[in-house]
Amino acid sequence: MGHWYTKDGEAMYTIAKAKGDGMRDTTLRDAKKLGLLPSVTTITKALAAPALEAWKIRQALEQAYNAPPIHAETLKDCQSFWMSKAEEAGLKRMDFGTKIHDTIECALSTDKEWFDERVETPTGEIRDLSEFVNPTLELFKDNQWKVVGLEQVLVGNGYAGKTDVIYIGQDEYGIIDFKTTKDAMKPFVPASYKMQIAMYHVAEHGGIDDKAAGYNIFISTEENIGSCRAVRYDAEELRKAWKAAQGLIAAWQYENDYYPNA
């Protein structure tokens, strides 16, 4: 499954079923028929992600350790249970990250409000939501980043996607993307993160000049809670990332035999 957009920037994640009895996920076949654009993350997921796969394996092993067989369950039954519990834990982390992301968006917006509340972390701790939000807001204040776009769909040549923040800073401008992680003080920064920001930047600004910049802001959800870290990419790094992204876009199009905007 992937995320898709029209060439006007309208999200098309789902499509009506043929019999009119609900919605289903949009497929590559649908995209080809309707001329849809793949999302930035749909393209970057074509990259190998060994760290992510290793994390998934660790999650499954953790579930197996915590719930060993106690009766005469078959290996197949145990595997199904362990994998479902691992997926459940992954969804819990994802939902928690989405809540933090949405709250930061509200806090940065000029026409929305957010309210502090007690929340359960992925590890079961009960903390104040503000502990995960305020450090990022302080970063914006300290760096004098002016928000000029929030959750905006950007359309590029052969791709589209929704970016977190378009900003203007002191003698620089660009894209900011939020990432929740176990420990923001030890962020994992794969090449796909840089390529993602470069793709958004080119879609919004048409190119990468010397004042271009971008940031990933990593927010701790399990360790060092109350901390965040901004990882900056300068214009030179973004140009390298964009060059790599162009190759990845071409590879994705070749792999899927689909060349939107060609």
C-alpha positions as CSV (number, residue, x, y, z in Angstrom):
1,M,0.0,0.0,0.0
2,G,1.2,3.5,-0.7
3,H,-0.1,7.1,-0.4
4,W,-1.2,8.8,-3.6
5,Y,-2.1,12.4,-4.7
6,T,-3.7,14.0,-7.6
7,K,-1.6,16.4,-9.7
8,D,-3.5,19.2,-7.9
9,G,-2.3,18.0,-4.5
10,E,-5.5,16.3,-3.4
11,A,-4.9,13.2,-1.2
12,M,-6.2,10.0,-2.7
13,Y,-5.3,7.4,0.0
14,T,-8.5,5.5,-0.6
15,I,-11.0,5.1,-3.4
16,A,-14.6,4.0,-3.6
17,K,-15.2,0.2,-4.1
18,A,-16.6,-0.8,-7.5
19,K,-20.0,-1.9,-5.9
20,G,-20.3,1.4,-4.0
21,D,-20.2,-0.3,-0.6
22,G,-17.4,1.6,1.1
23,M,-13.8,2.6,0.5
24,R,-10.6,0.7,-0.1
25,D,-6.9,1.5,-0.2
26,T,-5.7,3.1,-3.5
27,T,-3.4,0.8,-5.4
28,L,-0.7,1.2,-8.0
29,R,-3.2,0.0,-10.7
30,D,-5.6,2.8,-9.6
31,A,-2.8,5.3,-9.7
32,K,-1.9,4.4,-13.3
33,K,-5.6,4.6,-14.4
34,L,-6.2,8.0,-12.7
35,G,-2.7,9.6,-13.2
36,L,-2.0,9.9,-9.5
37,L,1.4,10.8,-8.0
38,P,3.2,8.6,-5.4
39,S,3.9,10.2,-2.1
40,V,7.5,11.1,-1.1
41,T,7.5,8.3,1.5
42,T,6.1,5.8,-1.0
43,I,9.2,6.5,-3.1
44,T,11.7,6.5,-0.2
45,K,10.4,3.2,1.1
46,A,12.0,1.7,-2.0
47,L,15.3,2.1,-0.2
48,A,16.6,-0.8,1.9
49,A,16.0,-0.1,5.6
50,P,18.1,-2.6,7.5
51,A,17.8,-0.7,10.8
52,L,14.0,-0.8,10.6
53,E,14.0,-4.5,9.7
54,A,16.3,-5.2,12.6
55,W,14.0,-3.2,14.9
56,K,11.0,-5.3,13.8
57,I,12.9,-8.5,14.5
58,R,13.8,-7.3,18.0
59,Q,10.2,-6.5,18.6
60,A,9.1,-10.0,17.7
61,L,11.9,-11.5,19.8
62,E,10.9,-9.4,22.7
63,Q,7.3,-10.7,22.5
64,A,8.6,-14.3,22.2
65,Y,10.6,-13.8,25.4
66,N,7.8,-12.2,27.3
67,A,5.2,-14.8,26.3
68,P,6.9,-18.2,25.8
69,P,4.7,-21.2,25.0
70,I,3.2,-22.7,28.2
71,H,0.9,-25.4,26.7
72,A,1.0,-27.4,23.5
73,E,0.8,-24.5,21.1
74,T,2.3,-25.1,17.7
75,L,5.2,-23.0,16.4
76,K,2.9,-21.5,13.8
77,D,0.4,-20.5,16.5
78,C,3.1,-18.9,18.6
79,Q,4.6,-17.1,15.6
80,S,1.2,-15.6,14.7
81,F,0.7,-14.4,18.4
82,W,4.2,-13.0,18.7
83,M,3.9,-11.1,15.4
84,S,0.5,-9.7,16.2
85,K,1.8,-8.4,19.6
86,A,4.8,-6.9,17.9
87,E,2.6,-5.1,15.4
88,E,0.4,-3.9,18.2
89,A,3.4,-2.4,20.0
90,G,4.5,-0.8,16.7
91,L,1.0,0.7,16.2
92,K,1.0,2.0,19.8
93,R,4.3,3.9,19.1
94,M,3.0,5.2,15.8
95,D,-0.3,6.5,17.4
96,F,1.7,8.2,20.2
97,G,4.0,9.9,17.7
98,T,1.0,11.1,15.7
99,K,-0.6,12.6,18.8
100,I,2.7,14.5,19.5
101,H,2.9,15.6,15.9
102,D,-0.7,16.8,15.8
103,T,-0.3,18.7,19.0
104,I,2.8,20.5,17.9
105,E,1.0,21.5,14.7
106,C,-1.8,23.0,16.8
107,A,0.7,24.8,19.0
108,L,2.4,26.3,15.9
109,S,-0.8,27.3,14.2
110,T,-2.3,30.7,14.6
111,D,-5.9,29.5,14.6
112,K,-5.8,26.3,16.7
113,E,-5.5,25.6,20.4
114,W,-4.0,22.7,22.2
115,F,-4.5,21.6,25.8
116,D,-2.2,19.7,28.1
117,E,-3.3,16.3,29.3
118,R,-1.9,13.2,30.9
119,V,-0.9,10.6,28.3
120,E,0.4,7.1,28.3
121,T,3.8,6.6,26.6
122,P,4.6,3.5,24.5
123,T,6.3,2.0,27.6
124,G,3.3,2.5,29.8
125,E,4.4,5.6,31.7
126,I,1.9,8.3,32.4
127,R,3.3,11.8,31.6
128,D,2.2,15.3,30.7
129,L,1.8,15.8,26.9
130,S,3.5,19.1,27.3
131,E,6.8,17.3,28.1
132,F,6.9,16.1,24.5
133,V,5.7,19.3,22.9
134,N,7.3,22.2,24.7
135,P,10.9,21.4,23.9
136,T,10.1,21.7,20.2
137,L,8.3,24.9,20.7
138,E,11.3,26.3,22.5
139,L,13.5,25.4,19.5
140,F,11.3,27.4,17.2
141,K,11.5,30.4,19.6
142,D,15.2,30.2,20.2
143,N,16.0,29.9,16.4
144,Q,13.5,32.5,15.4
145,W,11.9,30.2,12.9
146,K,8.9,31.8,11.3
147,V,6.2,29.3,10.2
148,V,4.8,30.0,6.7
149,G,3.2,26.6,6.1
150,L,1.9,23.7,8.1
151,E,0.8,20.3,6.9
152,Q,0.9,21.6,3.4
153,V,0.8,19.2,0.3
154,L,3.6,19.9,-2.1
155,V,3.6,18.7,-5.7
156,G,6.9,17.9,-7.4
157,N,7.8,16.4,-10.8
158,G,6.6,12.8,-10.4
159,Y,5.8,12.9,-6.7
160,A,3.8,14.7,-4.0
161,G,3.6,14.7,-0.3
162,K,2.5,16.5,2.9
163,T,5.3,18.4,4.7
164,D,5.3,19.3,8.4
165,V,6.6,22.8,8.3
166,I,7.7,25.4,5.8
167,Y,9.8,28.0,7.6
168,I,11.9,31.1,7.2
169,G,14.8,31.6,9.5
170,Q,17.7,33.9,10.0
171,D,19.3,34.1,6.6
172,E,17.9,30.7,5.6
173,Y,14.6,29.0,4.7
174,G,13.3,25.6,4.0
175,I,11.5,22.5,5.4
176,I,11.3,21.1,9.0
177,D,10.1,17.5,9.6
178,F,9.3,16.0,13.0
179,K,10.4,12.5,14.0
180,T,9.5,10.8,17.3
181,T,12.1,8.3,18.4
182,K,13.1,6.3,21.5
183,D,15.9,8.7,22.4
184,A,16.4,12.0,20.7
185,M,19.9,12.3,22.0
186,K,20.8,9.2,19.9
187,P,19.0,9.9,16.6
188,F,19.2,7.5,13.7
189,V,19.3,9.6,10.5
190,P,18.9,7.4,7.4
191,A,19.6,8.9,3.9
192,S,15.8,8.8,3.3
193,Y,15.2,11.5,5.8
194,K,17.5,13.9,4.0
195,M,16.1,12.9,0.6
196,Q,12.6,13.5,1.9
197,I,13.4,17.1,2.9
198,A,15.2,17.7,-0.3
199,M,12.2,16.5,-2.3
200,Y,9.8,18.7,-0.4
201,H,12.2,21.7,-0.7
202,V,12.4,21.3,-4.5
203,A,8.7,20.8,-4.8
204,E,8.0,24.1,-2.9
205,H,10.9,26.3,-4.1
206,G,11.8,24.8,-7.5
207,G,15.5,24.3,-6.6
208,I,18.1,24.5,-3.9
209,D,20.0,27.8,-3.6
210,D,22.7,28.7,-1.1
211,K,20.2,29.9,1.6
212,A,18.3,26.6,1.5
213,A,18.3,24.5,4.7
214,G,16.3,21.8,6.4
215,Y,15.9,20.1,9.7
216,N,14.7,16.9,11.3
217,I,13.5,17.5,14.8
218,F,13.8,14.3,16.9
219,I,11.5,14.0,19.9
220,S,12.2,11.5,22.7
221,T,9.3,9.3,23.6
222,E,10.9,6.7,25.9
223,E,14.3,7.8,27.1
224,N,15.5,11.3,28.0
225,I,11.8,12.4,27.9
226,G,11.6,16.2,27.7
227,S,14.4,16.5,25.2
228,C,14.5,17.0,21.5
229,R,17.3,17.5,19.0
230,A,17.4,19.4,15.7
231,V,19.6,17.9,13.0
232,R,20.4,20.5,10.3
233,Y,21.1,20.0,6.6
234,D,22.7,22.8,4.7
235,A,22.3,23.6,1.1
236,E,25.2,21.4,0.0
237,E,23.8,18.4,1.9
238,L,20.4,19.0,0.4
239,R,21.8,19.2,-3.1
240,K,23.5,15.8,-2.6
241,A,20.2,14.4,-1.2
242,W,18.2,15.8,-4.1
243,K,20.7,14.2,-6.6
244,A,20.2,10.9,-4.8
245,A,16.4,11.4,-4.7
246,Q,16.3,11.9,-8.5
247,G,17.9,8.5,-9.0
248,L,15.5,6.9,-6.5
249,I,12.5,8.4,-8.3
250,A,13.8,7.1,-11.6
251,A,14.4,3.6,-10.0
252,W,10.9,3.6,-8.5
253,Q,9.3,4.5,-11.8
254,Y,11.2,1.8,-13.6
255,E,10.4,-0.8,-11.0
256,N,6.7,0.0,-11.2
257,D,6.6,0.8,-14.9
258,Y,4.9,4.1,-14.1
259,Y,6.1,7.5,-15.2
260,P,3.8,10.2,-14.0
261,N,4.6,13.7,-15.3
262,A,6.9,12.1,-17.9
